[in-house]
Amino acid sequence: GAVVSQHPSRVICKSGTSVKIECRSLDFQATTMFWYRQFPKKSLMLMATSNEGSKATYEQGVEKDKFLINHASLTLSTLTVTSAHPEDSSFYICSARDPSRSAYNEQFFGPGTRLTVL
Amino acid sequence: GQQLNQSPQSMFIQEGEDVSMNCTSSSIFNTWLWYKQDPGEGPVLLIALYKAGELTSNGRLTAQFGITRKDSFLNISASIPSDVGIYFCAGLPGGYRDDKIIFGKGTRLHILP
């Protein structure tokens, strides 16, 4: 149980294009999902908290218009990197909280998406 | 903001050795989590700790929630090659409704041939 998937696993795009990354909770409903960014050999940096049916809450320093988040259903959140540039190249990881599984906010992570912007 | 200091940054050990790593903070955390991340993958939850003083095992892994609520350690006994990876401590500083996880910088475990 508590499986989170991401699609695509890898994406290469040209500078200036937009890329959409999907995060799905496969066997539970996730009212809250999280998007992280991870640079090589670094820790995970929280970008935003995605709440089903409402606007995402972005961390300080994260551009809302650059990283569009949509959480349209209880099992799907999407992150769109708009007008991508090489500095947006990174490993993007989502996580989801299963409120039915634990009262203590355990988060289950997806396998990540490697974005490379040429 | 709140930070977790995780040490050591990296470890080089022989197969079969025991491993110990820890996390400390200057502020209190109400939940401690330990994750393992393999290259190119997302973190996988190993152990979750909810109460000060709690000692929890998961196979060869043992973790403890410090009494002061400001630290936690993870031990791995009799290491095997598949233990190689990055181990992250993580904590939730807030109460029940606080979702945000704060991550340590990770401990890279290498096993020498």
Chai-1 contact restraints between the chains, C-beta under 6 A:
chainA,res_idxA,chainB,res_idxB,connection_type,confidence,min_distance_angstrom,max_distance_angstrom,comment,restraint_id
A,T32,B,D99,contact,1.0,0.0,6.0,A-B,restraint_1
A,S43,B,F103,contact,1.0,0.0,6.0,A-B,restraint_2
A,S43,B,K105,contact,1.0,0.0,6.0,A-B,restraint_3
A,S43,B,G106,contact,1.0,0.0,6.0,A-B,restraint_4
A,L44,B,F103,contact,1.0,0.0,6.0,A-B,restraint_5
A,I93,B,G42,contact,1.0,0.0,6.0,A-B,restraint_6
A,Y104,B,T31,contact,1.0,0.0,6.0,A-B,restraint_7
A,Y104,B,Y50,contact,1.0,0.0,6.0,A-B,restraint_8
A,N105,B,L92,contact,1.0,0.0,6.0,A-B,restraint_9
A,N105,B,D99,contact,1.0,0.0,6.0,A-B,restraint_10
A,E106,B,A48,contact,1.0,0.0,6.0,A-B,restraint_11
A,Q107,B,I101,contact,1.0,0.0,6.0,A-B,restraint_12
A,F109,B,G42,contact,1.0,0.0,6.0,A-B,restraint_13
A,F109,B,P43,contact,1.0,0.0,6.0,A-B,restraint_14
A,G110,B,G42,contact,1.0,0.0,6.0,A-B,restraint_15
A,P111,B,E41,contact,1.0,0.0,6.0,A-B,restraint_16
A,P111,B,G42,contact,1.0,0.0,6.0,A-B,restraint_17
A,G112,B,G42,contact,1.0,0.0,6.0,A-B,restraint_18
